[in-house]
Amino acid sequence: MEKLKLLLLAFFFGFSINTWAQKTEVSGVVLDDKGIPLPAANILEKGTTNTVTTDFDGKFKFLASNKNATLIISFIGFDDQTVKLDGTKTNYSIKLQSTTTNLEQVVVVGYGKGSRKNLTTSVSSVKAEDLNRGAISDVGQLLQGKVSGLNISSSGDPTKTASVVLRGASTLNSSQGPFYVIDGIPGVDISVISPDDIATIDVLKDAAATAIYGNRAANGVIMVTTKKGSKGRTQVAYNGYFGFEEVSNNLDMMNADQLRAFTTKNNLNFTPENDKGANTNWQKEILRSGRAASSSHNLSMSGGGDHGSYTASITSLNKEGVMLKSDFSRIIARLSVEQYAFNDKVKFGLNVTNSRTKYQNVPQRNTVLLQAASYLPVSPVRNDDGSFFENFVSPGYFNPVALIEHGTDETKTNNLVGNLTAEVKLPFGLTYNLNLAHQRLNTSHGEFYDSYYSQYNSANFYNNPDPPLTKTLVNFGVNGSALRNAYENTNNIIESFFTWDKSIGDHKIKAVLGYSWQENTLGDGFQATTTNFPVDNVGYNNLALSNYTSVNGYVVNFGDSKAYQKTRLIAYFGRLNYNYKDKYLLQGSLRRDGGSMFGANNQWGYFPSVGGAWRVDKESFMKNQNFFSDLKFRGSWGVTGNSSGFNAYTAQFISGSLGTFYYNGQQIGAYGPNQAANPDLKWEKTATANIGVDFSILKGKVTGSVDVYDKKTTDMIFNYNVNPVLVPVGTIVANGGTMSNKGIEVSLGATIVKTADFSWNTNLNLAHNKNEIVKLTSPFFVGGDSIRRVQPDGGGQTGSTLQIFKEGKPLGQFFTLKYAGKNADGVSQYYDKNGDLTTTPQIGVDYHYAGSAQPKLLMGWANNFQYKKFDLSIFFRGVFGNKIFNATRADLFRPSTAMTNNILVDAGNESPNDLNSYKYSDRFIEDGSYIRLDNMTLGYNFGKVGNYISSIRIYQTVNNVFVITKYKGIDPEVEQGGTAPGVDSNNFYPKTRTYMFGVNVIF
């Protein structure tokens, strides 16, 4: 028995020694492509669950099962690297390559990916960590100032998305924003993506890059790639912040004392109805009593094994507006699964995202902003009995706080996106991809104005729409009025394509051939309005309680008769890439697109592109130089189209109500044509030629690219005025115009300092664009070569316009009176059309060209510092050379009406006898240039904490730290999108400064 015990003991001892001898301990450090340690990088032994993460300094110790094991090192945002142990080496320095760094990055293009170093087209990429930081839910604001050529403008309104224009406006239609593709799904509403779920954003600029998307790519394409799980690495992460916002600037209006002094000096008197001895700051009264709060919480889980990966996240965003009753909240849930099968020859993907948003809008927002500026400070918010002060004797004069308190304006949306993908690896280098996607957007909107609003009907209540729309009279019924609508939009997409990737010696060929089918159903729903409610607290939720039939003449508004639409897009596409020795690169693509929204004779269009590049650094004569690490010249040309902004009925003949006419003693309803058919309506086409150079010098310490482009849109679609003898309606949507954009873009990046403890990286991008309306005529057009437009209709400004569509001039060309100072009597005078002085200028006749809203230069400058565990980022953004028409200032520059409407402080030197002083003219056109310290973020990374936290980082961010500008309005970042850019017209939601504290934790 004792011998048996000794034998077993010896056996197990020997087995343990043998087992220990097979295991190998290795150590080392994981670095990024710049040599900076990567904390929380994952090291996995292939074929096992044996894993470990690096510490804050990127160091690790690992016990492998044997001396010849294979390790897989992974980190989000970097390519996985495989390291095979050689049995003798025990310490490793492993450098990962960023998937999104400079010329080596992998770039997402249409229907595939490619290495940046082998691109022949113009593409800009932004990593998640380089996106703008702050209380931001909108992708436009995330990219603001980050990409050369991307002109983005935003206000402080949390319910409004930013305007995005790439390389200048390409059309006179309202839709000028780029086309979004998220994880390969075309046309997705960008609101379904949480900023925390974004891995990279690739901006396709030139037509050679975008032509693969054909009729939807004229305004550029933005590709968004979301984060995916990593094989063998299970990770739980939390990202959250809390912040608050405050108004950064206000209009400098007179207070009660200043206004009283002005009126006394000029023998003006307030009416007793207005002067109640108050001193009210109306701009402050429409704001929240405290600072507006913002918060975000994102919890994500990701992981995977040898044959699949997954990621799931949920995000909650909440953002209060600084104005009363202004609020935004969103919840986004996302699941992404990838699974390999059949010996990893087939990969299935499932992505499901649901975004639910609630917007609480300021009731009659633009009117509130107008009234808050012009309402007299000598009037109180409330009367002594607690009721709101009002003076309905003065037309167009409304208490802005009362407007907010007695109104409700809410919108709720639910946006579901799901797609199923399959990728099959076939013999002979072929791959087959199938993408099935479904998008469904449900929108519910409600407005309610209680019985208080009925009093405004007798006071000429006009709305105050954003330019170029013109004011219209609004009636609020009796005893309260309500509007409610609910609509559903659905998009179904099938995309299928083959990819052939083959290397033959020094030759590499990659070809794509595919088919795309999309059917869109829009506006499937209803709308109704009603009035005459028994009580005020029902809101818009129960329209049945109203009794509109007892209100004489009330007509229910059932919404837009064109709301329901069904359109279909079908396309065949192909692309061929040829690569010889990684030195000579060629690319060509062709897409045949069909769209049901265009004329029956022109529903199909062809969109070709071609590009080439020469990687000079690969030539033999470059081998003995050490200055250039990379040097590539490229050129491209392509044609894209524009189908956005046009509905299913754009080319159709439509009849409808034309009002009434008097016949035989009665008013009879008239019915007839109100839209002309155009069976020849075809795509707008935008052709772009692009020449560029990409380079990397000083061993990669400095990288950059320069692009020069020439972009021309032809067959531009516009609603032209026509001879009513030929077309009874008097207008027709037709092709005809031409618009040009020419520019240059520069992007530079540099590692200024890099030591073991300190690093400083900087990135600068600059862009110049010249826009011009080359042609504004069509065979039908009878209006000459110009159209006057943008009519804010301020007091005493009837018929005055601010801008003009004119051949040879840019979009946003100001066209107005030319101010000539004051005459001997102190009256403002102007130059007439012949250059002579006049005090009675004629509207539209004595107009002169007065500058453009188009900026001459856009700038973004980012600096990132790191000292040990501290990191600091500083980002400047600038816009230069543009003009702003400060119509707000003009409307508040009327000293003759100071007893009925407030005026600006610097209007105090004007004489009330000068009734010309406030006329819309170049006197109110100002330099819109500015430079803004847009973001400062200071962070500290604690690294690994305990056994369960791989990394924890805290940070503090300040947005809109300061702005340097000569502009006298609230903020120079005035709307740059649409067809009326650069107009500040009593509608500017206050810009804010945000203070934010956040934390990022990886478990």
Long-range contacts (C-beta under 8 A, 24 or more apart in sequence): 22-65, 22-66, 22-67, 23-63, 23-64, 23-65, 23-66, 24-63, 24-64, 24-66, 24-67, 24-69, 24-85, 24-87, 24-90, 25-61, 25-62, 25-63, 25-64, 25-90, 26-61, 26-62, 26-64, 26-71, 26-85, 26-89, 26-90, 26-91, 26-92, 27-59, 27-60, 27-61, 27-62, 27-90, 27-91, 27-92, 28-59, 28-60, 28-91, 28-92, 28-93, 28-94, 29-54, 29-57, 29-58, 29-59, 29-60, 29-92, 29-93, 29-94, 30-54, 30-58, 30-60, 30-73, 30-75, 30-94, 30-95, 30-96, 31-58, 31-93, 31-94, 31-95, 31-96, 32-78, 32-95, 32-96, 32-98, 33-78, 33-95, 33-96, 33-97, 33-98, 33-101, 33-104, 34-751, 34-754, 34-759, 34-761, 35-95, 35-754, 36-759, 36-866, 38-75, 38-78, 38-96, 39-941, 39-943, 39-944, 39-950, 39-951, 40-75, 40-944, 40-950, 40-951, 40-1002, 41-73, 41-74, 41-75, 41-96, 42-73, 42-74, 42-75, 42-230, 42-232, 42-233, 42-235, 43-71, 43-72, 43-73, 44-71, 44-72, 44-73, 44-74, 44-231, 44-232, 44-233, 45-69, 45-70, 45-71, 45-72, 46-70, 46-71, 46-72, 46-82, 46-306, 47-306, 49-232, 51-232, 51-233, 53-944, 53-950, 55-943, 55-944, 56-869, 56-941, 56-942, 56-943, 56-944, 56-951, 57-943, 72-231, 72-232, 74-230, 74-231, 74-232, 74-233, 76-199, 76-227, 76-230, 77-127, 77-128, 77-129, 77-199, 77-200, 79-106, 80-230, 80-231, 98-127, 99-200, 100-125, 100-126, 100-127, 100-200, 101-127, 102-630, 102-696, 102-700, 102-703, 102-749, 103-630, 103-632, 103-694, 103-696, 103-703, 107-202, 108-200, 108-202, 108-223, 108-225, 109-202, 109-204, 109-209, 109-212, 109-223, 110-181, 110-204, 110-209, 110-210, 110-212, 110-213, 110-221, 110-223, 110-575, 111-184, 111-212, 111-433, 111-495, 111-497, 111-499, 111-512, 111-514, 111-573, 111-575, 112-499, 112-510, 112-512, 112-575, 114-577, 116-694, 117-582, 117-615, 117-630, 117-632, 118-577, 118-579, 118-582, 118-585, 118-613, 118-615, 119-585, 119-613, 119-634, 120-208, 120-585, 120-586, 120-587, 120-611, 120-612, 120-613, 120-634, 120-635, 120-636, 121-204, 121-205, 121-206, 121-208, 121-209, 121-587, 121-611, 121-634, 121-636, 121-690, 122-204, 122-205, 122-206, 122-208, 122-209, 122-634, 122-636, 122-690, 122-692, 122-707, 122-709, 122-745, 123-202, 123-203, 123-204, 123-205, 123-209, 124-148, 124-149, 124-150, 124-202, 124-203, 124-205, 124-747, 125-200, 125-201, 125-202, 125-203, 126-200, 126-201, 126-203, 127-199, 127-200, 128-198, 128-199, 128-200, 128-227, 130-763, 130-862, 131-195, 131-198, 131-201, 132-875, 132-934, 132-935, 133-873, 133-935, 133-937, 133-955, 133-957, 133-959, 133-996, 134-243, 134-935, 134-957, 134-959, 134-994, 134-996, 135-241, 135-243, 135-245, 135-294, 135-296, 135-319, 135-959, 135-994, 135-996, 136-195, 137-191, 137-195, 137-317, 137-319, 137-328, 137-330, 138-162, 138-190, 138-191, 139-180, 139-190, 139-193, 139-195, 139-198, 139-201, 139-222, 139-224, 140-164, 142-195, 142-198, 142-201, 143-201, 143-203, 143-222, 144-860, 144-877, 144-934, 145-765, 145-858, 145-859, 145-860, 145-875, 145-876, 145-877, 145-934, 146-765, 146-860, 146-862, 147-203, 147-765, 147-860, 148-707, 148-745, 148-746, 148-747, 148-765, 148-766, 148-767, 148-858, 148-860, 149-205, 149-707, 149-743, 149-745, 149-767, 149-769, 149-858, 150-203, 150-767, 150-858, 151-767, 151-769, 151-855, 151-858, 151-879, 151-976, 152-976, 153-973, 153-974, 153-975, 153-976, 153-977, 154-973, 155-973, 155-975, 155-988, 155-989, 155-991, 156-245, 156-247, 156-321, 156-322, 156-989, 156-990, 156-991, 156-992, 157-321, 157-326, 157-365, 157-989, 158-319, 158-320, 158-321, 158-326, 158-327, 158-328, 159-321, 159-326, 159-327, 159-328, 159-359, 159-360, 159-361, 159-411, 160-989, 161-191, 163-975, 163-976, 163-977, 163-978, 164-977, 165-219, 165-976, 165-977, 166-203, 166-205, 166-219, 166-220, 167-205, 167-220, 167-688, 167-709, 167-711, 167-741, 167-743, 167-769, 168-711, 168-741, 168-743, 168-769, 168-770, 168-771, 168-854, 169-739, 169-741, 169-771, 169-811, 169-979, 169-981, 170-218, 170-219, 170-642, 170-684, 170-686, 170-711, 170-713, 170-739, 170-741, 171-218, 171-219, 171-642, 171-645, 171-684, 171-713, 171-716, 171-717, 171-739, 172-716, 172-717, 172-718, 172-737, 172-739, 172-773, 172-805, 172-811, 172-979, 173-642, 173-644, 173-645, 173-646, 173-717, 173-718, 173-979, 174-645, 174-978, 174-979, 175-219, 175-642, 175-644, 175-645, 176-219, 176-977, 176-978, 177-219, 177-644, 177-977, 178-203, 178-219, 178-220, 178-221, 178-222, 179-210, 179-213, 179-216, 179-217, 179-219, 179-220, 179-221, 179-222, 179-644, 180-221, 180-222, 180-224, 181-213, 181-221, 181-222, 181-223, 181-224, 182-224, 182-226, 182-417, 183-224, 183-225, 183-226, 183-336, 183-351, 183-419, 184-419, 184-421, 184-435, 184-495, 185-351, 185-417, 185-419, 185-435, 185-437, 185-439, 185-493, 186-213, 186-216, 186-493, 186-495, 186-516, 186-518, 187-216, 187-439, 187-491, 187-493, 187-518, 188-417, 188-439, 189-355, 189-415, 189-417, 189-439, 189-441, 190-224, 191-330, 191-355, 191-357, 191-413, 191-415, 192-332, 192-353, 192-354, 192-355, 192-415, 192-417, 193-224, 193-226, 193-332, 193-353, 193-355, 194-298, 194-313, 194-315, 194-317, 194-332, 194-334, 196-239, 196-296, 196-298, 196-300, 196-313, 196-315, 197-226, 197-227, 197-298, 197-300, 197-313, 197-315, 197-332, 197-334, 198-224, 198-225, 198-226, 198-227, 199-225, 199-226, 199-227, 199-228, 200-224, 200-225, 201-225, 205-690, 205-707, 205-709, 205-745, 206-636, 206-638, 206-688, 206-690, 206-707, 206-709, 207-609, 207-636, 207-637, 207-638, 207-639, 207-640, 207-686, 207-687, 207-688, 207-690, 207-711, 208-587, 208-589, 208-609, 208-610, 208-611, 208-636, 208-637, 208-638, 208-688, 208-690, 209-609, 209-636, 209-638, 210-638, 210-640, 211-589, 211-590, 211-591, 211-607, 211-608, 211-609, 211-638, 211-639, 211-640, 212-573, 212-575, 212-589, 212-591, 212-609, 213-591, 213-640, 214-571, 214-573, 214-591, 214-592, 214-593, 214-605, 214-607, 214-640, 214-641, 215-569, 215-571, 215-593, 215-595, 215-605, 215-607, 215-640, 215-641, 215-642, 215-643, 215-683, 216-569, 216-641, 216-642, 216-643, 216-644, 217-607, 217-640, 217-641, 218-640, 218-641, 218-642, 218-684, 218-685, 218-686, 218-713, 219-642, 219-644, 226-311, 226-334, 226-336, 227-300, 227-302, 227-311, 228-302, 228-309, 228-311, 228-336, 228-338, 229-302, 229-303, 229-304, 229-309, 229-310, 229-311, 229-336, 229-338, 230-302, 230-303, 230-304, 230-309, 231-304, 231-305, 231-306, 231-309, 232-303, 232-304, 232-305, 232-306, 233-302, 233-303, 233-304, 234-301, 234-302, 234-303, 235-300, 235-301, 235-302, 235-303, 235-950, 235-1002, 235-1003, 236-299, 236-300, 236-301, 236-1002, 236-1003, 237-298, 237-299, 237-300, 237-301, 237-302, 237-1000, 237-1001, 237-1002, 237-1003, 238-297, 238-298, 238-299, 238-300, 238-999, 238-1000, 238-1001, 238-1003, 239-296, 239-297, 239-298, 239-300, 239-998, 239-999, 239-1000, 239-1001, 240-295, 240-296, 240-297, 240-298, 240-998, 240-999, 241-294, 241-295, 241-296, 241-957, 241-996, 241-997, 241-998, 241-999, 242-293, 242-294, 242-295, 242-996, 242-997, 242-998, 243-293, 243-294, 243-295, 243-957, 243-994, 243-995, 243-996, 243-997, 244-291, 244-292, 244-293, 244-294, 244-994, 244-995, 245-291, 245-292, 245-293, 245-294, 245-320, 245-322, 245-992, 245-993, 245-994, 245-995, 246-291, 246-292, 246-322, 246-992, 246-993, 247-287, 247-322, 247-990, 247-991, 247-992, 247-993, 248-960, 248-963, 248-971, 248-990, 248-991, 248-992, 248-993, 249-970, 249-971, 249-990, 249-991, 250-283, 250-284, 250-970, 250-990, 251-283, 251-373, 251-888, 251-892, 251-904, 251-969, 251-970, 252-904, 252-905, 252-906, 253-282, 253-283, 253-373, 253-377, 253-892, 253-902, 253-903, 253-904, 253-905, 254-377, 254-902, 254-903, 254-904, 254-905, 254-908, 255-279, 255-281, 255-377, 256-280, 256-377, 256-378, 258-905, 258-908, 259-376, 259-377, 259-378, 259-898, 259-902, 259-903, 260-378, 262-895, 262-898, 262-903, 262-908, 263-898, 263-899, 266-895, 266-898, 266-911, 266-912, 268-898, 268-899, 268-912, 269-899, 270-376, 270-378, 270-899, 271-391, 271-393, 271-899, 271-900, 273-391, 273-393, 273-394, 274-376, 274-378, 274-379, 274-391, 274-394, 274-899, 274-900, 275-376, 275-378, 275-379, 276-378, 276-379, 276-380, 276-389, 277-378, 278-377, 278-378, 278-379, 278-380, 279-377, 279-378, 280-375, 280-377, 280-378, 280-379, 280-380, 280-381, 281-377, 282-371, 282-372, 282-373, 282-375, 282-377, 282-400, 282-401, 282-902, 283-372, 283-373, 285-372, 285-381, 285-400, 285-401, 286-323, 286-324, 286-368, 286-369, 286-372, 286-400, 286-401, 286-404, 287-322, 287-323, 287-324, 287-990, 288-320, 288-322, 288-323, 288-324, 291-322, 292-319, 292-320, 292-321, 292-322, 292-992, 293-318, 293-320, 294-318, 294-319, 294-320, 294-994, 294-996, 304-338, 307-339, 307-340, 307-341, 307-344, 308-337, 308-338, 308-339, 308-340, 309-337, 309-338, 310-335, 310-336, 310-337, 310-338, 311-335, 311-336, 312-336, 321-362, 321-989, 322-990, 322-992, 323-362, 323-365, 323-368, 323-404, 323-989, 323-990, 324-362, 324-401, 324-404, 324-405, 325-360, 325-361, 325-362, 325-363, 325-404, 325-407, 325-408, 325-409, 326-360, 326-361, 326-362, 326-365, 327-358, 327-359, 327-360, 328-357, 328-358, 328-359, 328-360, 329-357, 329-358, 330-355, 330-356, 330-357, 330-358, 331-355, 331-356, 332-356, 345-424, 345-425, 346-422, 346-423, 346-424, 346-425, 347-421, 347-422, 347-423, 348-420, 348-421, 348-422, 349-419, 349-420, 349-421, 349-422, 349-423, 350-418, 350-419, 350-420, 350-421, 351-417, 351-418, 351-419, 351-421, 352-416, 352-417, 352-418, 353-416, 353-417, 353-418, 354-414, 354-415, 354-416, 354-417, 355-413, 355-414, 355-415, 355-416, 356-412, 356-413, 356-414, 356-415, 357-412, 357-413, 357-414, 357-415, 358-410, 358-411, 358-412, 359-410, 359-411, 359-412, 359-413, 360-409, 360-410, 361-409, 361-410, 361-411, 362-404, 362-409, 363-403, 363-404, 363-406, 363-407, 363-408, 363-409, 363-447, 363-449, 364-403, 364-407, 364-409, 364-463, 365-409, 365-987, 365-989, 366-463, 366-464, 366-465, 366-466, 366-986, 366-987, 367-398, 367-400, 367-403, 367-461, 367-462, 367-463, 367-464, 368-400, 368-403, 368-404, 369-400, 369-464, 369-986, 369-987, 369-988, 369-989, 370-464, 370-986, 370-987, 371-397, 371-398, 371-399, 371-400, 371-403, 372-400, 373-888, 373-892, 373-902, 373-986, 374-891, 374-892, 374-901, 374-902, 375-399, 375-400, 375-901, 375-902, 376-900, 376-901, 376-902, 377-902, 388-452, 390-455, 392-455, 392-456, 392-458, 392-459, 394-459, 394-900, 395-459, 395-460, 396-459, 396-460, 396-461, 396-462, 396-795, 397-459, 397-900, 397-901, 398-456, 398-459, 398-461, 402-452, 406-449, 406-450, 406-452, 406-453, 407-447, 407-448, 407-449, 407-450, 407-453, 408-446, 408-447, 408-448, 408-449, 408-539, 408-540, 409-446, 409-447, 410-445, 410-446, 410-447, 411-443, 411-444, 411-445, 411-446, 412-443, 412-444, 412-445, 413-441, 413-442, 413-443, 413-444, 414-441, 414-442, 415-439, 415-440, 415-441, 415-442, 416-440, 416-441, 419-493, 428-500, 428-502, 429-500, 429-501, 429-502, 430-498, 430-499, 430-500, 431-498, 431-499, 431-500, 431-501, 432-496, 432-497, 432-498, 432-499, 433-495, 433-496, 433-497, 433-498, 433-499, 433-514, 434-495, 434-496, 435-493, 435-494, 435-495, 435-496, 436-493, 436-494, 437-491, 437-492, 437-493, 437-495, 438-490, 438-491, 438-492, 438-493, 439-489, 439-490, 439-491, 439-492, 439-493, 440-488, 440-489, 440-490, 440-491, 441-488, 441-489, 441-490, 442-486, 442-487, 442-488, 443-485, 443-486, 443-487, 443-488, 443-489, 444-484, 444-485, 444-486, 445-483, 445-484, 445-485, 445-486, 446-482, 446-483, 446-484, 446-485, 446-539, 446-540, 446-541, 447-482, 447-483, 447-484, 447-540, 448-480, 448-481, 448-482, 448-483, 448-538, 448-539, 448-540, 449-476, 449-480, 449-481, 449-482, 450-480, 450-533, 450-536, 451-478, 451-479, 451-480, 451-533, 451-536, 452-536, 453-480, 453-481, 454-478, 454-479, 454-480, 462-793, 464-985, 464-986, 464-987, 465-987, 466-975, 466-978, 466-980, 466-985, 466-987, 467-790, 467-792, 467-802, 467-975, 467-978, 467-980, 467-983, 467-985, 468-789, 468-790, 468-791, 468-803, 468-978, 468-979, 468-980, 470-791, 470-793, 471-792, 471-793, 476-531, 477-531, 477-532, 477-548, 477-551, 477-554, 478-531, 478-532, 478-551, 479-531, 479-532, 479-533, 479-534, 480-531, 480-532, 480-533, 480-536, 480-538, 480-546, 481-529, 481-530, 481-531, 482-529, 482-530, 482-531, 482-533, 482-539, 482-540, 482-543, 482-546, 483-527, 483-528, 483-529, 483-540, 483-557, 484-527, 484-528, 484-529, 484-540, 484-541, 484-543, 485-525, 485-526, 485-527, 485-528, 485-559, 486-525, 486-526, 487-522, 487-523, 487-524, 487-525, 487-526, 487-563, 488-521, 488-524, 488-525, 489-520, 489-521, 489-522, 489-523, 489-524, 490-520, 490-521, 490-524, 491-518, 491-519, 491-520, 491-521, 492-518, 492-519, 493-517, 493-518, 494-518, 497-573, 506-580, 506-581, 507-578, 507-579, 507-580, 508-577, 508-578, 508-579, 508-580, 509-576, 509-577, 509-578, 509-579, 510-576, 510-577, 510-579, 511-574, 511-575, 511-576, 511-577, 512-573, 512-574, 512-575, 512-576, 513-573, 513-574, 514-572, 514-573, 514-574, 515-571, 515-572, 515-573, 516-569, 516-570, 516-571, 516-572, 516-573, 517-568, 517-569, 517-570, 517-571, 518-568, 518-569, 518-570, 519-566, 519-567, 519-568, 519-569, 520-565, 520-566, 520-567, 520-568, 520-569, 521-564, 521-565, 521-566, 522-563, 522-564, 522-565, 522-566, 522-567, 522-647, 522-648, 523-560, 523-562, 523-563, 523-564, 523-565, 524-564, 525-563, 526-558, 526-559, 527-557, 527-558, 527-559, 527-560, 527-563, 528-556, 528-557, 528-558, 529-556, 529-557, 530-556, 561-656, 562-647, 562-648, 562-649, 562-654, 565-647, 565-648, 565-649, 566-596, 566-648, 567-595, 567-596, 567-597, 567-647, 567-648, 568-594, 568-595, 568-596, 569-593, 569-594, 569-595, 569-596, 569-643, 570-594, 581-618, 582-615, 582-618, 583-614, 583-615, 583-618, 583-619, 584-612, 584-613, 584-614, 584-615, 585-612, 585-613, 585-614, 585-615, 585-634, 586-610, 586-611, 586-612, 587-611, 587-612, 587-636, 589-638, 593-641, 593-683, 595-643, 595-683, 596-648, 597-643, 597-646, 597-647, 597-648, 597-650, 597-651, 598-643, 598-646, 598-650, 598-651, 598-681, 598-682, 598-683, 599-651, 599-678, 599-679, 599-680, 599-681, 599-682, 600-651, 600-679, 601-679, 601-680, 602-679, 602-680, 602-681, 602-682, 602-683, 605-641, 605-682, 605-683, 605-685, 606-639, 607-638, 607-639, 607-640, 607-641, 607-685, 608-638, 608-639, 609-636, 609-637, 609-638, 609-639, 610-636, 610-637, 610-638, 611-635, 611-636, 611-637, 611-638, 612-636, 626-699, 627-697, 627-698, 628-695, 628-696, 628-697, 629-696, 629-697, 629-698, 629-699, 629-700, 630-694, 630-695, 630-696, 630-703, 631-693, 631-694, 631-695, 631-696, 632-693, 632-694, 632-695, 633-692, 633-693, 634-690, 634-691, 634-692, 634-693, 634-694, 635-689, 635-690, 635-691, 635-692, 636-688, 636-689, 636-690, 637-687, 637-688, 637-689, 637-690, 638-687, 638-688, 639-685, 639-686, 639-687, 639-688, 640-685, 640-686, 640-688, 641-683, 641-684, 641-685, 641-686, 642-683, 642-684, 642-686, 642-713, 642-717, 643-683, 646-717, 649-675, 650-681, 650-717, 650-733, 651-677, 651-678, 651-679, 651-681, 651-733, 652-677, 653-677, 672-728, 673-728, 673-729, 674-729, 675-729, 675-733, 676-722, 676-727, 676-728, 676-729, 676-731, 676-732, 676-733, 678-732, 678-733, 678-734, 680-734, 680-735, 681-717, 681-733, 681-734, 681-735, 682-715, 682-735, 683-715, 684-713, 684-714, 684-715, 684-716, 684-717, 684-735, 685-713, 685-714, 685-715, 686-711, 686-712, 686-713, 686-714, 687-711, 687-712, 687-714, 688-712, 700-751, 701-750, 701-751, 702-748, 702-749, 702-750, 702-751, 703-748, 703-749, 703-750, 704-746, 704-747, 704-748, 704-749, 705-745, 705-746, 705-747, 706-744, 706-745, 706-746, 706-747, 707-744, 707-745, 708-743, 708-744, 709-741, 709-742, 709-743, 709-744, 709-745, 710-740, 710-741, 710-742, 711-740, 711-741, 711-742, 712-738, 712-739, 712-740, 712-741, 712-774, 713-737, 713-738, 713-739, 713-740, 714-738, 716-775, 718-776, 718-778, 720-778, 720-780, 720-781, 720-783, 721-781, 721-782, 721-783, 722-780, 722-781, 722-782, 723-780, 723-782, 726-780, 727-780, 732-780, 734-778, 734-779, 734-780, 735-778, 736-775, 736-776, 736-777, 736-778, 736-779, 736-780, 736-781, 737-773, 737-774, 737-775, 737-776, 737-777, 737-778, 738-773, 738-774, 738-775, 739-771, 739-772, 739-773, 739-774, 739-811, 740-770, 740-771, 740-772, 740-774, 741-769, 741-770, 741-771, 741-772, 742-769, 742-770, 743-767, 743-768, 743-769, 743-770, 744-768, 757-867, 757-868, 758-865, 758-866, 758-867, 758-868, 759-864, 759-865, 759-866, 760-863, 760-864, 760-865, 760-866, 761-863, 761-864, 762-861, 762-862, 762-863, 762-864, 763-860, 763-861, 763-862, 764-859, 764-860, 764-861, 764-862, 765-858, 765-859, 765-860, 765-861, 766-857, 766-858, 766-859, 767-857, 767-858, 767-859, 768-856, 768-857, 768-858, 769-854, 769-855, 769-858, 770-810, 770-854, 771-810, 771-811, 771-812, 771-852, 771-854, 772-808, 772-809, 772-810, 773-805, 773-806, 773-807, 773-808, 773-809, 773-810, 773-811, 774-807, 774-808, 775-807, 776-805, 776-806, 776-807, 777-807, 788-815, 788-844, 788-847, 789-979, 789-980, 790-980, 790-983, 792-887, 792-891, 792-920, 792-983, 792-985, 792-986, 794-887, 794-890, 794-891, 794-918, 794-920, 794-986, 795-891, 795-894, 795-897, 795-901, 796-894, 796-915, 796-918, 796-919, 797-890, 797-891, 797-919, 797-920, 799-843, 799-844, 800-843, 800-919, 800-920, 801-843, 801-844, 802-885, 802-887, 802-920, 802-980, 802-983, 803-853, 803-885, 803-980, 803-983, 804-847, 809-849, 809-852, 810-852, 810-853, 810-854, 811-854, 811-979, 811-981, 812-852, 812-853, 812-854, 812-980, 812-981, 812-982, 813-849, 813-852, 813-853, 814-849, 814-850, 814-851, 814-852, 814-853, 814-883, 814-885, 814-922, 814-925, 814-982, 815-847, 815-848, 815-849, 815-850, 816-847, 816-848, 816-850, 816-885, 816-920, 816-921, 816-922, 816-925, 817-841, 817-846, 817-847, 817-848, 817-919, 817-920, 817-921, 817-922, 818-846, 818-848, 818-850, 818-921, 818-922, 819-921, 819-922, 819-923, 822-914, 826-911, 826-913, 826-914, 827-913, 827-914, 827-915, 827-916, 828-914, 828-916, 828-917, 828-919, 828-923, 829-916, 830-916, 830-919, 830-921, 839-916, 841-919, 848-922, 850-883, 850-922, 850-925, 851-883, 851-922, 851-925, 852-882, 852-883, 852-982, 853-882, 853-883, 853-884, 853-885, 853-928, 853-976, 853-981, 853-982, 853-983, 854-882, 854-981, 854-982, 855-879, 855-880, 855-881, 855-882, 855-928, 855-929, 855-976, 856-880, 856-881, 856-882, 857-881, 859-931, 869-940, 869-941, 869-942, 869-943, 870-938, 870-939, 870-940, 871-937, 871-938, 871-939, 871-940, 871-941, 871-955, 872-936, 872-937, 872-938, 872-939, 873-935, 873-936, 873-937, 874-933, 874-935, 874-936, 875-933, 875-934, 875-935, 875-936, 876-931, 876-932, 876-933, 876-934, 877-931, 877-932, 877-934, 878-929, 878-930, 878-931, 878-932, 879-928, 879-929, 879-930, 879-972, 879-973, 880-929, 881-929, 882-927, 882-928, 882-929, 882-982, 883-925, 883-926, 883-927, 883-928, 883-982, 884-925, 884-926, 884-927, 884-928, 884-967, 884-969, 884-972, 884-974, 884-982, 884-983, 884-984, 885-920, 885-924, 885-925, 885-982, 885-983, 885-984, 885-985, 886-924, 886-925, 886-926, 886-967, 886-968, 886-969, 886-984, 887-920, 887-924, 887-983, 887-984, 887-985, 887-986, 888-969, 888-984, 888-985, 888-986, 888-988, 889-924, 889-968, 889-969, 889-984, 890-918, 890-919, 890-920, 890-921, 890-923, 890-924, 891-918, 891-986, 893-917, 893-918, 893-924, 894-918, 906-968, 926-966, 926-967, 926-968, 926-969, 927-965, 927-966, 927-967, 928-965, 928-967, 928-972, 928-974, 928-982, 929-965, 929-966, 929-967, 929-972, 930-963, 930-964, 930-965, 930-967, 930-972, 930-973, 931-963, 931-964, 931-965, 932-960, 932-961, 932-962, 932-963, 932-964, 932-973, 933-960, 933-961, 933-962, 933-963, 934-959, 934-960, 934-961, 935-959, 935-961, 936-961, 948-1003, 949-1001, 949-1002, 949-1003, 950-1002, 950-1003, 951-1000, 951-1001, 951-1002, 952-999, 952-1000, 952-1001, 952-1002, 953-999, 953-1000, 953-1001, 954-997, 954-998, 954-999, 954-1000, 955-997, 955-998, 955-999, 955-1000, 956-995, 956-996, 956-997, 956-998, 957-994, 957-995, 957-996, 957-997, 957-998, 958-993, 958-994, 958-995, 958-996, 959-992, 959-993, 959-994, 959-996, 960-991, 960-992, 960-993, 960-994, 961-993
